[in-house]
Amino acid sequence: MKNLLLFALSSCAFLQGMYSQVPTAMPPAADEFYKISMPLLRPPVKKIILQIGEAIKHSKINADSLSEALRKNTVLKDMSKNDIEGVAVLILVQASRDADADLKKMVLEISRGNDQKSTIVKGDINDNQRSKLRFIMDRKSGMAEEITFAMKKISGRQQDIINNLK
């Protein structure tokens, strides 16, 4: 019984430690930009951000490539380069948030699965789950780098971008 409790606690600490590191990877300025912008956006722009964010959450994405692709979008075609780069940041943040939600869901499923077992064997997280967790964490890290890069491009212009996207 002591071993069961020890393993359960160490597993939870490991999983919580992995998850607790995730949100700090995103630059705080990007998160703030997202929180301020999203409620104010025109519905078509918001829809694009949510759809593309969901679509790319499991992909390696480059902020420059994303901005270039957005320039071809008919809804966004009349926007300035800065506004497009702002939309790209919002999409990257949305993708990161979607990945956070997937990670949280996965950790809870693993935790629930462990709670339901009468005996827990050390290393209970299977290779598939471990691989998925690592994949999500790697994507989150890559997204954080791209968000940081994209935020530098719009530095000091966030309020103008928000005003233009209303």
N, C-alpha and C positions, 0 to 999 in steps of 0.2 A: 504494500500500500504506500509506503514511503517513496518507493521508486516511481510509482504512478503519479503521485503528487509532484515530485521533483520534476519529472518529465513534462507534466502538464504546465507547470509554472515556467519552465525554461522554454517550451514551445511558444507559449503565449508571449513571453518576453521577446523572443526572437521575431515573431510575427509583428508584434506591436512596434518593436524597434525598427523593422523594415518600413512599416507604414508611417511611423512618426517622422521619418526622415524625408518622406516624399514632399509634403507641402512646403518645406523650407527651401526646396530647390528652385522654386519659381521666384523671380525677382519681385519684391514687395511692390515696386512701382507698377509692374505689369498687372498684378492682382488688383491694385487700387484703380488703375485705368479701366480694367474690366468691370469692376463693381460700379463705377460711376457711369460708364458708357452703356452697358447693356440695357438698363431700364429706359434709356432715352432714345435708343435707335429706332429708325423707321422699320416697320415690320418686314419689308423685303430684305433689308440688310441683315437684320437679326436672324431671319430664316436662313440666309446663306451662311452666317457664322455658325449657327447650330448644326446645320446639315454637314458642312465641310468639316467642322470640328469632330463630329461623330465619325465621319468617313476616314479621317486621317489619324485617329487616336492610336491605331496599331501600326502606323507607318513611320518610316524615317522620312522626315520632311525638312526641306530647306526653305528658310524664310524668303530668300530671293526668288526661288522657283514658285513658291506660293504666290508672292506678289505679282509675278509675271503672269501666272495663270488667272489671277483675279482681274487683271487689266483686260482680259478677253471676255469676262463675264458681262453679258448685256445689261444687267441691272446696275453694275458698277462702272460702266464704260465712260461716263462723264465725270468721274471723280478724279481728283488730282493724285499725283504720285504719293504725296504724304498721306492722303486719306486712305488710299489703297494699302499702304504700309501699316496704317492704323488698324484697318480691317484684318490684315494678316496677323498682327499681334493678337487681336481679339480671337481669331480662329485658333491660333496656337494655344492661347490660354484656355479656350473652351476644350480643345483636345486634351490638354493636360488635366483639366477638371474631370473630363469623362474617364480618362485613364485612372485618376484617383478613385472615382466611384467604382470602377471595375476592380481595382486593387482591394478596396475596402470590402466589396462583396465577396471576393475570393478568400480573403483572410477570415471573414465571418463564416463562410462555408466550411473552411478547413477547421476552424475552431469548433463549430457545431458538430462536425463529423467526429472530431476527437471527443467531444462531450458525450456523444451517443454510444461510444464504444465502451465495453466493460473493461477491456484491457488495452492499454496503449503501449505499443512497442516503440522503442527509441527510433527516431528517424521516420516517424509516421507520415510526414509530408512526403508524398511519392515524387518520383522524378518528374512526372508530367506537371504536377502542381509547382514544384520548385522551378522548373523551366519556364512556366507561365509567369510566375512571380518575377523571375529574373528578367524576362522579356519586357514586362510592364515597367519595371524599374529602369531598365536600359533606355526604353522609349522616353520615360519621364525625364531622365537625365539629358537626353538629346534635345527634347523639347525645351527644357530649361535653358540650354545653351542657345538655341535658336531664338527663344523669347528675349534673352539678354541682348543678343545681336540686333534683333529687330527693334527693341526698345531704344537702343542707342541711336538708331536712325530717326526716330520720332521724338527724341529728347527735346523737351521744351515746347513741343507743338501739340501735346495731348489735348489741351482744352480746345484749340482750334479744330482739331480732328473731330472731337465730340460735337462741337457746334455744327460742323459740316454734315455730320451723319444723322442729325436729328431730323 
